[in-house]
């Protein structure tokens, strides 16, 4: 299928799962080009309401008749193969695209497509970069993996030649993109059910680099990331990191609570003083990477400063849910041992009496493969609580359960249901504690349920 001409002569495009965080911004961009869109989704959300307010008809639930009249159908990777709407689409004779294929096509429409890759930190770095562009007054287009309050969602359609998006390596999705400028934040072992080895992951990132037309902004402190750019020629290689051997690096880092001050340096010269309002050294590095990309695309140091000054985190990235009776409740998307480590280390540095880690393991394969790594990093917390594993797209052929992880963590508790987790935490949490829910599934519901229960039974 030639994607370059896939939209030619198309009038009616139907989105299966239009309310998804990755689908909504694509719908915004495609809708702005004058196409007639329809969509369907199983879940009523604020995003779905925003879609309807754009004038896009949305069907509740998924059924074969929903695709009627469409001459192109787009679906998310999360739609299962036995979905009646997807089955009807594939047997209709109408072209069917997976979301990442359409995102790849959209990335070719802009002169400055900035694609943010890496095992960890993509959403935060992408959000920081978008915030910098917004504060600079650039009317950019973007697709983010989480919601950014300043743009009212997970993306937007703009009129400038700048496009910013996350580039996810899972099943080589990012190789469908056409980046002008790429960021490589880090490369770790992940998605080993697909890649099998770290070497294969690095090869995929190298292929992603080769697809980049103008500049690669790479973590010079990370040996895996530097392996990915070995032998790359014909484009700018710009390094960032903590060490002053890099092109861009921070100096004079001072942390105080949720804030960190530092100077942005470029080849030994100070460009400006910056303050970020999200905790942890890893977020200093994310900010440096975003600043390097912003400067390359034409954002001023004032835009960078203001962008970071107004950035308070993307939703589900160390997002403060509530403070009740002296207990702070936070939610974070961390779901890989390296992410849990930096998030919990940052949490421990904030001066709370105890840090609770309430973790929902995600996928049986990752939990099985990285079991000891998960156990080690969850020991950073003063108290660990587990929900059962969220299998997502997998069946439990590994015979792995949350209790297997809990047994490796001293004092760890595990429960089958969210309500049990909430009840246990409510009974045992104390004034001065920080409770942080961790995972990329729906564990955020625990944070919200706990907040509600504490407000009802303990008051303010």
Secondary structure, DSSP 8 states (H G I E B T S, - for coil): --GGGTTTT--EEEEETTTSHHHHHHHHHHHHTT-EEEEEESS--HHHHHHHHTT-EEEES--GGGGTT-SEEEE-TTS-TT-HHHHHHHTSSS-EEEHHHHHHHHHTT-SEEEEEE-SS-HHHHHHHHHHHHHHHT---EEEEEEEEGGGTEEEE--SSSEEEEE---GGGGGGG---SEEEE----S--HHHH-SHHHHHHHHHHHHHH-SSEEEEETT-HHHHHHTTT--SSEEEEEESSTTSSEEEEEEEEETTEEEEEEEETTEEEEEEEESS-SHHHHHHHHHHHHHHHHHT--HHHHHHHHHH----TTSSEEEEEETTEEEEEE---SHHHHHHHHHHHHTT--S-EEEEE--B-HHHHHHTHHHHHHHHTTSSEEEEE--B-TT---TT---HHHHHTTSTT-EEESSHHHHHHHHHHH--TT-EEEEE-SSSTHHHHHHHHHHHHHHT--
